[in-house]
Amino acid sequence: MGVTFSHLGLCVSDLERSVRFYCEGLGFELVQSHTVGQEFARLMEVEDVVLQSRFVRRDGVSIELLHFDSPGHHGEQVRRPMNELGLTHLSLRVDDVDAVAATIDALGGTVLAQTRTTFGAGAGVLDFVYCTDPDGVRIELMRLPG
């Protein structure tokens, strides 16, 4: 069964801010830019669609950042509860949780300090914290030994 992973799509409220957040903040690389119009209206189930698409890639994973010029976006910029059906979070393995969290904060994301969870000590420490991107998408930062 010839199935391979292609990409994950995120609707964003401010395209340039999100490109900067994912590229400068999390080390993704901008690899493609597209303007999409009515030819994809049926596929997307959005009438009068015009959108800007930016593909960012890191470690073989692509995220498509979608900004709807028309008809615009809707929804709240809040993180979803972990037990709500659907996508719960993106997870990144990092060497320094504090450093990456500070970068996320500086680029318009939010660090959820109350979620910080650490196990073990020394070289064997496991360290986790949840953050969000500027539109409320939950991002897990995790430092694992080895």
C-alpha positions as CSV (number, residue, x, y, z in Angstrom):
1,M,0.0,0.0,0.0
2,G,2.0,3.0,-1.3
3,V,1.4,5.6,1.5
4,T,4.0,8.1,2.7
5,F,3.7,11.1,5.0
6,S,3.6,14.3,3.1
7,H,3.0,17.2,5.5
8,L,0.9,18.7,8.3
9,G,-1.1,21.9,7.6
10,L,-1.6,24.8,10.1
11,C,-4.0,27.7,9.5
12,V,-2.2,30.9,10.8
13,S,-3.4,34.4,11.5
14,D,-0.1,36.2,10.5
15,L,1.9,34.4,7.8
16,E,5.2,36.3,8.2
17,R,5.1,36.0,12.0
18,S,4.5,32.2,11.7
19,V,7.3,31.8,9.1
20,R,9.7,33.6,11.4
21,F,8.5,31.7,14.4
22,Y,9.0,28.2,12.8
23,C,12.2,29.1,10.9
24,E,14.1,31.4,13.2
25,G,12.7,30.0,16.4
26,L,12.5,26.3,15.8
27,G,15.0,25.8,13.0
28,F,12.7,25.0,10.1
29,E,13.7,26.0,6.6
30,L,11.3,27.8,4.2
31,V,11.2,25.5,1.1
32,Q,8.1,26.5,-0.9
33,S,5.7,29.4,-1.4
34,H,2.4,29.2,-3.2
35,T,-0.7,31.3,-3.8
36,V,-3.8,29.1,-4.0
37,G,-7.1,30.1,-5.4
38,Q,-10.5,28.8,-6.6
39,E,-8.9,25.7,-8.2
40,F,-8.8,24.3,-4.7
41,A,-12.1,25.6,-3.3
42,R,-13.8,22.2,-3.6
43,L,-10.9,20.3,-2.1
44,M,-10.7,22.7,0.8
45,E,-14.5,23.1,1.2
46,V,-14.0,26.9,1.3
47,E,-15.8,29.2,-1.1
48,D,-14.1,32.1,-2.7
49,V,-10.7,30.9,-1.4
50,V,-7.5,32.8,-1.9
51,L,-4.6,31.8,0.4
52,Q,-0.9,32.0,0.8
53,S,0.9,28.7,1.5
54,R,4.4,28.4,2.9
55,F,6.0,25.0,3.4
56,V,8.7,24.8,6.1
57,R,10.8,21.7,6.6
58,R,13.0,20.3,9.3
59,D,14.3,16.7,9.9
60,G,12.3,15.4,6.9
61,V,9.0,16.8,8.3
62,S,7.1,19.5,6.4
63,I,4.5,21.9,7.8
64,E,2.3,23.9,5.5
65,L,1.5,27.3,7.0
66,L,-1.8,28.5,5.5
67,H,-2.9,32.1,5.6
68,F,-6.4,32.7,4.1
69,D,-6.6,36.1,2.3
70,S,-10.2,35.2,1.5
71,P,-12.5,34.5,3.2
72,G,-10.1,35.0,6.1
73,H,-9.6,32.7,9.2
74,H,-11.8,32.0,12.1
75,G,-11.5,30.3,15.5
76,E,-9.8,31.2,18.7
77,Q,-6.1,31.5,19.2
78,V,-6.1,29.1,22.1
79,R,-4.4,25.8,22.7
80,R,-6.7,22.7,22.5
81,P,-7.1,20.5,25.6
82,M,-5.0,17.4,25.3
83,N,-8.0,15.1,25.6
84,E,-9.9,16.9,22.7
85,L,-10.2,14.6,19.7
86,G,-7.8,15.6,16.9
87,L,-4.3,16.9,16.7
88,T,-3.0,17.6,20.2
89,H,0.5,18.9,19.8
90,L,3.8,19.1,17.8
91,S,6.8,17.6,19.7
92,L,10.4,18.7,19.3
93,R,13.5,17.1,20.9
94,V,15.8,19.8,22.1
95,D,19.2,20.0,23.9
96,D,18.2,22.9,26.1
97,V,14.5,23.4,27.1
98,D,15.1,26.8,28.7
99,A,16.9,28.2,25.6
100,V,14.3,27.1,23.1
101,A,11.5,28.2,25.4
102,A,13.0,31.7,25.7
103,T,13.2,31.8,21.9
104,I,9.6,30.8,21.6
105,D,8.6,33.5,24.0
106,A,10.6,36.1,22.2
107,L,9.0,35.3,18.8
108,G,5.4,35.6,19.9
109,G,4.7,32.1,21.4
110,T,3.8,31.3,24.9
111,V,5.7,29.2,27.4
112,L,3.3,27.3,29.7
113,A,5.6,27.2,32.7
114,Q,3.1,25.4,34.9
115,T,3.5,22.3,32.6
116,R,7.3,22.0,33.3
117,T,8.0,18.4,34.2
118,T,11.4,17.0,35.0
119,F,12.5,13.5,36.0
120,G,15.9,12.2,37.0
121,A,19.1,14.0,37.5
122,G,22.5,14.7,35.9
123,A,23.0,13.3,32.4
124,G,19.9,11.1,32.7
125,V,17.5,14.0,33.3
126,L,14.2,14.1,31.2
127,D,12.9,17.6,30.9
128,F,9.6,18.7,29.3
129,V,7.5,21.8,28.9
130,Y,4.6,22.8,26.7
131,C,4.5,26.0,24.7
132,T,2.3,27.4,22.0
133,D,3.0,29.0,18.7
134,P,1.5,32.5,18.2
135,D,-1.9,31.0,17.1
136,G,-2.2,28.6,20.1
137,V,-0.8,25.4,18.5
138,R,0.6,23.3,21.4
139,I,4.3,22.5,21.0
140,E,6.1,20.1,23.4
141,L,9.8,20.7,24.1
142,M,11.5,17.6,25.4
143,R,15.1,16.9,26.5
144,L,15.9,13.2,26.6
145,P,19.2,11.6,27.5
146,G,21.4,10.4,24.8
